[in-house]
Amino acid sequence: MQRVTIEMCFRNLAIWLAVVAAFGVTGFADDFEALRLDNWHQWRGPNADGVGPKASPPTTWDETTYIKWKAAIPGSGCSTPIVWKDRIYVTTAVKTDKKGKPIAESASPRRPGRGRAGQGGRAGNGFGASLTPPENLYQFLVLCLDRKTGKTIWTTTVTEQQPHEGHHGHHGFASASPTTNGKSLFVSFGSRGIFCLDFDGQVLWERDLGDMRTRFGFGEGVSPVVHGDSLVVNWDQEDASFITCLDATTGKDKWRVDRDEPTTWNTPLIVEHNGVTQVIVNGTNRSRSYDLADGRLIWECGGQFINPIPSPVAAGGVVYCMTGYRGFALYAIPLDSTGDITGTDKILWRRDEGTPYVASPLLCEGLLYFVKDRKGILSCVKADTGEPVYTAKRLEAVPEIYSSIGGAGGKVFVTSRDGATVVIQPGPELKILATNRLDEGVDASPVFVGDDLLLRGTEHLYCISEDE
């Protein structure tokens, strides 16, 4: 009788622990979902569309007005910060005085018709010596800042390495944004490694996916994307391209799928539709959707151009994929598509003009905003039909744009590489509410949380807020 009682106790205890664990997981998921819209937990915000749904940032500012704080960021990088609760997380790369291995002549990238980098390259325009692999070692850092004050809470050097490639002169070795599922922090330094940290800056695990060989040695910049306990990393390059899903708790492979794609700088979009979680990645050859559960290809669609950089955005059962280098393409693709829909009437609508090379579009309240190439030439179309609201409106204060378009507080924000931000009132006509300037250039994308706007400049992270 005593043995039966003990066995029953252990059985009941096991059942109780299982119930507690189940409720704990559910409660955690509910907690993350409740906090998500108030934060900026990933590249492009809560819904990966550039919108801060609960944010209300200022309309006007300058270097001395509505600057809540301004924090110096060591090293260099154009990765966009993320915000979770009362902390901000940002990545950077710091050049050290340590010399690495000698750079072999064969390692120097070549551009057709230009000669070796540093010998006739366009050093002042983003190319030149920056394409040559560096001789020095770099420290790859994750910084945690206090959201209220901008003061550094902790700094973790996740690795110190000599990059095997250089980079385009307009970015650096820290271009990928962090992300979080509310339990851990995930950062990618590409060929330097994928890292998982806790919120105190301790590295929990790391993965080495190999050395990426990018087009012309332009460097890396794809952000990781987390969904629950799945971490997705896109690895398009000039060698064997693939997309992989890692277990967010261990870093081990869940699945890996080869991709017939040259280099892209395209961050995947994860979206749920009709009970299936899709991973959507744009590419030169195809826009593709994979099942997050197992990597199965759901649909694909051709028609893009080379160097895909703008991230897809989705709403209302439709995803929008676009490119704007050596051609213009924008495809509205229903998420319930299956198979190869290239050239079919399954495509909801398409455009072949005015699409972006670098800056990701804004999808807000049924309208799709995007710029042409790298220029401040703005178009706005209806997301459901592609019907133009207005097209090819030149923003004089935005001569060149890398920063993605943002939206918050019923306004649209377009930031130039020279630090100017044009604030626009949505509507049937282009109405500029304000033009604001900072002293630093800005390539990172805007972040909207609460009353704050975060902009990462070349040397500082700015918190812009009327709540000073």
C-alpha positions as CSV (number, residue, x, y, z in Angstrom):
1,M,0.0,0.0,0.0
2,Q,2.8,2.4,0.9
3,R,4.5,1.7,-2.5
4,V,1.3,2.4,-4.4
5,T,0.9,5.6,-2.5
6,I,4.4,6.7,-3.3
7,E,4.0,5.8,-7.0
8,M,0.8,7.7,-7.1
9,C,2.4,10.7,-5.5
10,F,5.2,10.7,-8.1
11,R,2.7,10.3,-10.9
12,N,0.6,13.1,-9.6
13,L,3.7,15.3,-9.2
14,A,4.7,14.6,-12.8
15,I,1.2,15.6,-14.0
16,W,1.3,18.7,-11.8
17,L,4.7,19.7,-13.2
18,A,3.5,19.2,-16.7
19,V,0.5,21.4,-16.1
20,V,2.6,24.1,-14.5
21,A,5.1,23.9,-17.4
22,A,2.3,24.2,-20.0
23,F,0.7,27.1,-18.2
24,G,4.1,28.7,-17.9
25,V,4.8,28.5,-21.6
26,T,1.4,29.8,-22.4
27,G,1.7,32.5,-19.9
28,F,5.1,33.5,-21.3
29,A,3.8,33.6,-24.8
30,D,0.8,35.7,-23.8
31,D,3.2,38.0,-21.9
32,F,5.4,38.4,-25.0
33,E,2.5,39.1,-27.2
34,A,1.1,41.7,-24.8
35,L,4.5,43.5,-24.6
36,R,5.4,43.2,-28.3
37,L,3.4,46.1,-29.6
38,D,4.8,48.5,-27.0
39,N,8.4,47.6,-27.9
40,W,10.6,47.2,-30.9
41,H,11.9,43.6,-30.6
42,Q,13.2,43.1,-34.1
43,W,14.3,44.7,-37.4
44,R,11.4,46.9,-38.7
45,G,9.4,46.8,-35.5
46,P,6.6,44.7,-33.9
47,N,5.0,43.7,-37.1
48,A,8.1,44.0,-39.3
49,D,6.4,46.7,-41.4
50,G,8.2,49.8,-40.1
51,V,5.3,51.0,-37.8
52,G,5.4,51.8,-34.1
53,P,1.7,51.0,-33.5
54,K,1.5,52.6,-30.1
55,A,4.3,55.2,-30.5
56,S,3.9,59.0,-30.6
57,P,7.2,60.6,-31.4
58,P,7.8,64.3,-32.0
59,T,7.2,65.9,-35.4
60,T,10.0,68.5,-35.1
61,W,13.5,68.4,-33.6
62,D,17.1,69.4,-34.2
63,E,20.4,68.9,-32.6
64,T,19.4,70.9,-29.5
65,T,15.6,70.5,-29.4
66,Y,13.8,67.5,-28.1
67,I,17.0,65.5,-27.7
68,K,16.3,63.4,-24.6
69,W,19.8,62.0,-24.7
70,K,22.6,61.3,-27.1
71,A,24.9,58.3,-26.4
72,A,28.2,57.7,-28.1
73,I,28.5,54.3,-29.7
74,P,32.1,52.9,-30.0
75,G,33.4,51.6,-33.3
76,S,31.2,51.6,-36.3
77,G,28.1,50.0,-37.7
78,C,24.7,50.8,-39.2
79,S,22.6,48.1,-37.5
80,T,19.3,49.4,-36.2
81,P,18.8,49.0,-32.4
82,I,16.0,47.1,-30.8
83,V,14.1,47.9,-27.6
84,W,12.8,45.5,-25.1
85,K,11.1,46.9,-21.9
86,D,13.5,49.4,-20.4
87,R,16.6,48.5,-22.4
88,I,18.1,49.2,-25.8
89,Y,20.3,46.7,-27.6
90,V,22.7,47.6,-30.4
91,T,25.7,46.0,-32.2
92,T,28.9,47.5,-33.3
93,A,32.4,46.5,-34.5
94,V,35.5,48.1,-33.0
95,K,38.9,48.0,-34.9
96,T,41.8,47.0,-32.7
97,D,45.5,47.7,-33.1
98,K,46.1,43.9,-33.3
99,K,47.3,42.7,-36.7
100,G,45.9,39.5,-38.2
101,K,47.1,37.2,-40.9
102,P,48.6,38.8,-44.0
103,I,46.1,39.5,-46.7
104,A,46.8,37.4,-49.8
105,E,46.5,39.1,-53.2
106,S,43.9,36.6,-54.2
107,A,41.7,37.7,-51.3
108,S,41.3,41.2,-52.7
109,P,37.9,41.6,-54.4
110,R,37.7,42.7,-58.0
111,R,35.0,44.7,-59.6
112,P,34.4,44.3,-63.4
113,G,36.2,47.1,-65.3
114,R,37.6,48.8,-62.2
115,G,40.7,47.0,-61.2
116,R,41.6,45.9,-57.7
117,A,40.0,47.8,-54.8
118,G,42.2,50.6,-53.6
119,Q,43.7,51.0,-57.2
120,G,41.3,53.0,-59.1
121,G,38.2,52.1,-57.0
122,R,35.7,54.8,-56.0
123,A,37.1,55.3,-52.5
124,G,35.0,58.4,-51.9
125,N,31.8,56.8,-53.1
126,G,31.5,53.6,-51.1
127,F,34.1,51.4,-52.8
128,G,37.9,51.7,-52.9
129,A,40.0,50.4,-50.0
130,S,37.1,49.4,-47.9
131,L,36.5,46.4,-50.2
132,T,39.9,45.0,-49.3
133,P,39.9,42.5,-46.4
134,P,41.3,44.3,-43.3
135,E,44.7,43.6,-41.8
136,N,43.5,44.3,-38.2
137,L,41.4,42.3,-35.8
138,Y,38.0,43.7,-34.8
139,Q,36.0,43.3,-31.6
140,F,32.4,42.5,-32.2
141,L,30.3,44.0,-29.4
142,V,26.7,44.0,-28.1
143,L,25.8,47.0,-26.1
144,C,22.9,47.3,-23.6
145,L,21.7,50.9,-22.9
146,D,19.2,52.3,-20.4
147,R,16.2,53.5,-22.3
148,K,15.6,56.4,-20.0
149,T,19.1,57.8,-19.9
150,G,21.1,56.3,-22.7
151,K,23.8,55.1,-20.2
152,T,25.5,51.8,-21.0
153,I,24.4,49.0,-18.7
154,W,26.7,46.4,-20.1
155,T,29.0,45.7,-23.0
156,T,29.8,42.2,-24.2
157,T,32.5,41.3,-26.7
158,V,31.1,38.2,-28.3
159,T,34.2,37.6,-30.5
160,E,37.4,39.1,-31.8
161,Q,38.3,38.2,-35.3
162,Q,39.9,39.4,-38.5
163,P,37.2,39.6,-41.2
164,H,37.9,37.6,-44.3
165,E,36.3,40.2,-46.6
166,G,36.0,43.9,-46.6
167,H,32.7,45.7,-47.0
168,H,30.9,48.4,-49.0
169,G,32.2,51.8,-47.9
170,H,28.6,52.8,-46.9
171,H,28.3,50.3,-44.1
172,G,30.6,48.1,-42.0
173,F,31.0,44.9,-40.1
174,A,28.0,45.4,-37.9
175,S,24.9,45.8,-40.1
176,A,22.5,43.2,-38.8
177,S,20.0,44.2,-36.1
178,P,19.5,42.1,-32.9
179,T,16.2,40.4,-32.1
180,T,14.6,38.9,-29.0
181,N,11.8,36.5,-28.2
182,G,11.5,38.0,-24.7
183,K,13.6,35.1,-23.3
184,S,17.0,35.7,-24.9
185,L,18.8,38.1,-27.2
186,F,20.0,37.0,-30.6
187,V,22.6,38.8,-32.7
188,S,24.3,37.9,-36.0
189,F,27.7,39.1,-37.1
190,G,27.4,36.8,-40.1
191,S,30.7,35.0,-40.8
192,R,31.9,36.0,-37.4
193,G,29.1,34.0,-35.8
194,I,25.5,33.8,-34.6
195,F,25.2,34.5,-30.8
196,C,22.5,34.0,-28.1
197,L,22.9,36.1,-25.0
198,D,20.8,36.5,-21.8
199,F,19.7,39.9,-20.7
200,D,22.7,40.3,-18.5
201,G,25.1,40.0,-21.5
202,Q,26.2,36.4,-20.9
203,V,26.7,34.3,-24.1
204,L,24.5,31.2,-23.9
205,W,25.5,29.7,-27.2
206,E,27.1,30.5,-30.5
207,R,27.1,29.1,-34.0
208,D,29.6,29.3,-36.8
209,L,27.9,29.0,-40.2
210,G,31.1,29.5,-42.2
211,D,32.6,32.3,-44.2
212,M,30.2,34.1,-46.5
213,R,31.5,35.3,-49.9
214,T,29.4,38.3,-50.9
215,R,29.0,40.0,-54.3
216,F,32.1,42.1,-55.0
217,G,33.1,41.7,-51.4
218,F,30.4,44.2,-50.4
219,G,29.9,42.6,-47.0
220,E,27.1,41.2,-44.9
221,G,23.9,42.7,-43.4
222,V,21.1,40.2,-43.0
223,S,19.3,40.3,-39.6
224,P,18.2,37.1,-37.8
225,V,14.5,36.7,-37.2
226,V,13.1,34.9,-34.2
227,H,9.6,33.4,-33.8
228,G,9.0,31.5,-30.6
229,D,11.8,29.0,-30.3
230,S,12.9,29.2,-33.9
231,L,15.7,31.5,-35.2
232,V,15.9,32.0,-38.9
233,V,19.0,33.1,-40.7
234,N,19.3,33.7,-44.4
235,W,22.7,33.0,-46.0
236,D,22.6,34.0,-49.6
237,Q,26.1,34.4,-51.1
238,E,28.2,33.8,-54.2
239,D,29.0,30.2,-53.0
240,A,26.5,27.7,-51.7
241,S,23.5,29.7,-50.5
242,F,21.0,28.4,-47.9
243,I,18.4,29.4,-45.3
244,T,18.5,27.8,-41.9
245,C,16.3,27.5,-38.9
246,L,18.0,27.1,-35.5
247,D,16.6,26.0,-32.2
248,A,16.6,29.3,-30.3
249,T,17.3,27.6,-27.0
250,T,20.3,25.5,-28.2
251,G,21.5,26.9,-31.5
252,K,21.2,23.5,-33.2
253,D,19.8,23.1,-36.6
254,K,16.1,22.5,-37.0
255,W,16.3,22.5,-40.7
256,R,18.4,23.9,-43.6
257,V,17.4,24.4,-47.2
258,D,19.7,25.2,-50.1
259,R,18.8,28.3,-52.1
260,D,19.5,28.9,-55.8
261,E,20.3,32.5,-55.2
262,P,23.4,34.8,-55.5
263,T,24.1,37.3,-52.7
264,T,21.2,39.1,-51.2
265,W,21.0,41.4,-48.2
266,N,17.4,40.3,-47.5
267,T,16.1,39.8,-44.0
268,P,13.3,37.1,-43.9
269,L,9.8,38.0,-43.0
270,I,7.9,35.6,-40.7
271,V,4.1,35.8,-40.9
272,E,1.3,33.5,-39.9
273,H,-1.5,32.8,-42.4
274,N,-4.3,30.3,-42.2
275,G,-2.6,28.3,-39.5
276,V,0.7,28.1,-41.2
277,T,3.8,30.2,-40.3
278,Q,5.6,31.3,-43.4
279,V,9.2,32.4,-43.8
280,I,9.4,34.8,-46.8
281,V,12.6,35.8,-48.4
282,N,13.1,37.9,-51.5
283,G,15.8,37.0,-54.0
284,T,17.2,37.7,-57.5
285,N,15.8,34.5,-59.0
286,R,12.7,34.1,-56.9
287,S,10.7,35.4,-54.0
288,R,10.0,32.3,-51.9
289,S,8.0,31.2,-48.9
290,Y,9.0,28.4,-46.6
291,D,7.1,26.6,-43.9
292,L,8.7,27.5,-40.6
293,A,7.9,24.1,-39.2
294,D,10.1,22.1,-41.6
295,G,11.5,24.3,-44.4
296,R,9.1,23.0,-47.0
297,L,8.8,25.4,-50.0
298,I,5.2,26.7,-50.1
299,W,5.3,29.1,-53.0
300,E,7.8,30.9,-55.3
301,C,7.5,33.8,-57.8
302,G,10.1,35.1,-60.2
303,G,10.4,38.7,-61.6
304,Q,12.8,40.5,-59.2
305,F,16.1,42.1,-60.0
306,I,19.6,41.7,-58.6
307,N,20.9,42.8,-55.2
308,P,17.6,42.4,-53.3
309,I,17.8,44.5,-50.1
310,P,14.4,45.8,-49.1
311,S,12.6,43.5,-46.7
312,P,9.2,42.1,-47.6
313,V,6.2,43.5,-45.8
314,A,2.8,41.9,-45.4
315,A,-0.8,42.6,-44.2
316,G,-4.3,41.4,-45.1
317,G,-3.1,38.1,-46.4
318,V,-0.8,39.6,-49.0
319,V,3.0,40.0,-49.0
320,Y,4.8,42.7,-51.0
321,C,8.3,42.0,-52.4
322,M,10.3,44.6,-54.3
323,T,13.7,45.4,-55.8
324,G,15.1,48.6,-57.4
325,Y,18.6,48.0,-58.7
326,R,19.1,47.7,-62.5
327,G,15.3,47.5,-62.8
328,F,12.2,48.0,-60.8
329,A,9.8,45.4,-59.5
330,L,7.0,45.3,-56.9
331,Y,4.9,42.1,-56.6
332,A,1.8,41.8,-54.4
333,I,1.6,38.0,-53.7
334,P,-1.3,36.3,-51.9
335,L,-0.1,34.3,-48.9
336,D,-2.4,31.5,-49.8
337,S,-0.4,30.9,-53.0
338,T,1.1,27.5,-53.7
339,G,3.8,26.3,-56.1
340,D,5.4,28.4,-58.8
341,I,3.1,31.4,-59.6
342,T,5.6,33.2,-61.9
343,G,3.8,35.0,-64.7
344,T,0.3,33.8,-63.5
345,D,-2.9,35.5,-62.5
346,K,-2.2,34.4,-59.0
347,I,-0.2,37.6,-58.6
348,L,-2.5,40.2,-57.2
349,W,-0.8,43.1,-58.8
350,R,2.6,44.4,-59.8
351,R,4.5,47.6,-60.6
352,D,7.7,48.1,-62.6
353,E,8.7,51.6,-61.7
354,G,9.9,53.7,-58.7
355,T,10.9,50.9,-56.3
356,P,13.8,51.0,-53.8
357,Y,17.3,49.6,-54.0
358,V,18.1,49.8,-50.3
359,A,15.3,51.3,-48.1
360,S,12.6,49.0,-47.1
361,P,9.0,50.2,-47.6
362,L,6.4,51.3,-45.1
363,L,3.1,49.5,-44.9
364,C,0.6,51.5,-42.9
365,E,-3.2,51.8,-42.8
366,G,-3.6,50.2,-46.2
367,L,-1.0,52.3,-47.9
368,L,2.4,51.3,-49.2
369,Y,5.2,53.9,-49.2
370,F,8.5,53.4,-51.0
371,V,11.3,55.4,-52.6
372,K,12.9,55.1,-56.0
373,D,16.4,53.5,-56.1
374,R,18.4,55.3,-53.4
375,K,16.8,58.7,-54.1
376,G,14.2,60.6,-52.1
377,I,11.6,60.2,-54.7
378,L,8.5,59.0,-52.9
379,S,5.5,57.0,-54.1
380,C,2.4,55.9,-52.3
381,V,0.0,53.2,-53.6
382,K,-3.0,51.4,-52.2
383,A,-1.9,48.1,-50.8
384,D,-5.0,46.2,-51.9
385,T,-5.0,47.2,-55.6
386,G,-1.7,48.9,-56.4
387,E,-3.6,52.0,-57.4
388,P,-1.4,55.1,-57.1
389,V,-2.2,57.7,-54.5
390,Y,0.8,59.7,-55.7
391,T,4.0,58.7,-57.4
392,A,7.5,60.1,-58.0
393,K,7.3,63.0,-55.5
394,R,10.7,64.4,-55.0
395,L,11.7,65.2,-51.4
396,E,14.3,67.9,-51.8
397,A,15.7,67.4,-48.3
398,V,16.4,63.7,-49.0
399,P,19.0,63.4,-51.7
400,E,20.0,59.8,-50.8
401,I,18.3,57.2,-48.5
402,Y,19.4,53.9,-47.0
403,S,17.2,54.1,-43.9
404,S,13.9,52.3,-44.2
405,I,10.7,54.4,-44.1
406,G,9.0,54.5,-40.7
407,G,5.6,55.3,-39.4
408,A,4.2,56.3,-36.0
409,G,1.6,58.6,-34.5
410,G,-0.2,58.9,-37.8
411,K,2.9,60.3,-39.6
412,V,5.4,59.0,-42.1
413,F,9.2,59.5,-41.5
414,V,11.7,59.5,-44.3
415,T,15.4,59.9,-43.2
416,S,18.3,60.9,-45.5
417,R,21.8,59.7,-45.3
418,D,22.9,63.2,-44.4
419,G,20.8,63.2,-41.2
420,A,17.7,65.0,-42.5
421,T,14.2,63.6,-41.7
422,V,11.1,64.6,-43.5
423,V,7.9,64.1,-41.6
424,I,4.8,63.6,-43.9
425,Q,1.1,63.7,-43.2
426,P,-0.6,60.6,-44.8
427,G,-3.3,61.5,-47.3
428,P,-4.2,61.8,-51.0
429,E,-1.6,64.5,-51.5
430,L,2.0,64.8,-50.4
431,K,2.0,67.1,-47.3
432,I,5.3,67.7,-45.6
433,L,4.8,68.6,-41.9
434,A,8.4,69.2,-41.0
435,T,12.0,68.8,-42.1
436,N,14.4,68.1,-39.2
437,R,18.2,67.8,-39.2
438,L,20.9,66.2,-37.1
439,D,24.6,66.8,-37.3
440,E,25.4,63.2,-38.2
441,G,24.5,61.0,-41.1
442,V,22.0,58.2,-40.6
443,D,21.9,54.9,-42.4
444,A,20.2,52.9,-39.7
445,S,16.4,52.8,-39.7
446,P,14.1,54.6,-37.2
447,V,12.8,53.0,-34.0
448,F,9.5,54.2,-32.5
449,V,8.7,53.3,-28.8
450,G,6.3,55.2,-26.6
451,D,7.1,58.9,-27.0
452,D,10.6,58.2,-28.3
453,L,12.2,58.1,-31.7
454,L,15.6,56.5,-31.8
455,L,18.0,57.3,-34.6
456,R,21.5,55.8,-34.9
457,G,23.9,58.2,-36.5
458,T,27.5,57.6,-37.5
459,E,28.8,58.1,-34.0
460,H,25.9,58.5,-31.6
461,L,22.5,57.0,-30.8
462,Y,19.9,59.7,-30.5
463,C,16.8,59.5,-28.4
464,I,14.4,62.2,-29.7
465,S,11.4,62.9,-27.4
466,E,9.1,65.7,-26.2
467,D,9.3,63.9,-22.8
468,E,12.6,65.4,-21.8
